[in-house]
Amino acid sequence: MQLTAPREEPWECLPELPRPEGWETDYSTSDLEYHLNVRYRGAASGWCLGEAVPTVAPGDLAPNTLALYLGCQGHEMPGTVWCEPFMDDPETARFELDPENFYWQFTQRAARQSLAFGKGKFLQQFPDLIEGLDTLAAMRGNEVLLTDLMDRPEWVQACMRQITDRYFQYYDLLYDMFRDEVGGSIFWAWAPGRMAKFQCDFSAMIGPRMFEEFMGPVLREMTARVGYCMYHWDGPGAIPHKATLLNLPDLDMLQWTPGAASPQTYDPHWYPLYHEVLDAGKKLLVGANCKEHLEGFKREFGEQTKQMLINGAVASPAEGEEWLRLMEC
C-alpha cells in the first residue's frame, strides 16, 4: 500500500518562490531554483503511509529524458514537455553520451543541490528516462519510425542496441548519485537495489509480432540488467502485447494505466486482465480511491492481493490507517 494524505502544516516550512514568467510546466529547465523549490515543497506537504515515501525527482525534465540527453530539444507546454524529433537522416544518426549536453548538465546540477538539501529528508527518484522504441520515436517522429520498421528494420534494431547501451550509461551514473545508504533506489516504488520502470507506449501502433521482434529482446535484456523493475502498461492498445510481457522472466511488476476514457484501475472491467497478470506470477500496481475499491480487490483476488501494490490518496492519516488495517486482514 502506498498512501498519501495532506498535512495541515508541512514538515518543513519552505518559502514559496515567485513563479517565473512564462512557466508552463514543472519539467521546465528555465529556472533551476524554482524547478527544485516546487519539488521540495511537494515532498514536504504530505503524510506518507504504508510503503509510500517522500521523494523528489530533481532531474525529471520530460516524459522521455533520455531523448533529451541524446539530442532532442524539449518544447515546453502546459503540464508537459514534448521532445522535438530531429533525426532526419538515418545514415548520419548518432547515439552518443555527450557530457556537455544541456539537459544532462541541468540534471547533474539539480541532483547535486537536491542531494545536499534532501539528506535525511526524502529519497531521490530517477528521472523518467524511457528506452527502446519510445526513445527512437521521440528522436525520429512516430510516423517516420512506423515506416522505418517496414523499410529499414535492420537499422531500427541497430538503434535499439545503441539506445539500450546509452540508457545504462546514464542509468548507472544516476544510480550512483541517487542510491540510498542500503543501495536502494526508487521510481514509483522503492526497491532494495537497482530499480527501473520500462515501457513502450509506441506499442499501441504496432502488432504483437512486431512488438516481439523489436521490443522483446530489448526488454529481456533490460529487465535482466536491473535487480527490480516494473513495466508501465499503458492503455487498451497495449493489451495485445500481453504474451510477450508476461513471459519476461525478469519482469517483476506491471503498472496498469487504463488510458483516456477507459474505466479506472479499480473497476471490475479489468479484473480478468489482472487475474492473468497475477496467475503469471507477476506483481501488479494499481490505484484505488475508496475503501469499496479495496474491498472489491479482496473479494475478487483474495490472497493474491499480496501480489498487488495499491496506491491512493486519503483525506487524513486516520483514514489511511483504516485502509491499511483493511488490507492486513
Secondary structure, 3 states (H helix, E strand, C coil): CEEEEECCCCCCCCCCCCCCCCCCCCCCCCCHHHHHHHHHHHHHCEEEEECCCCEECCCCCCCCHHHHHCCCEEEEECCEEEEECCCCCHHHCCCCCCCCCHHHHHHHHHHHHHHHHHCCCCEECCCCCCCHHHHHHHHHCHHHHHHHHHHCHHHHHHHHHHHHHHHHHHHHHHHHHHCCCCCCEECCCEECCCEEEEECHHHHHCCHHHHHHHCHHHHHHHHHCCCEEEEEEECHHHHHHHHHHHCCCCCCEEEEECCCCCCCCCCHHHHHHHHHHHHCCCEEEEECCCHHHHHHHHHHHHHHHHHEEEEEECCCHHHHHHHHHHHHC
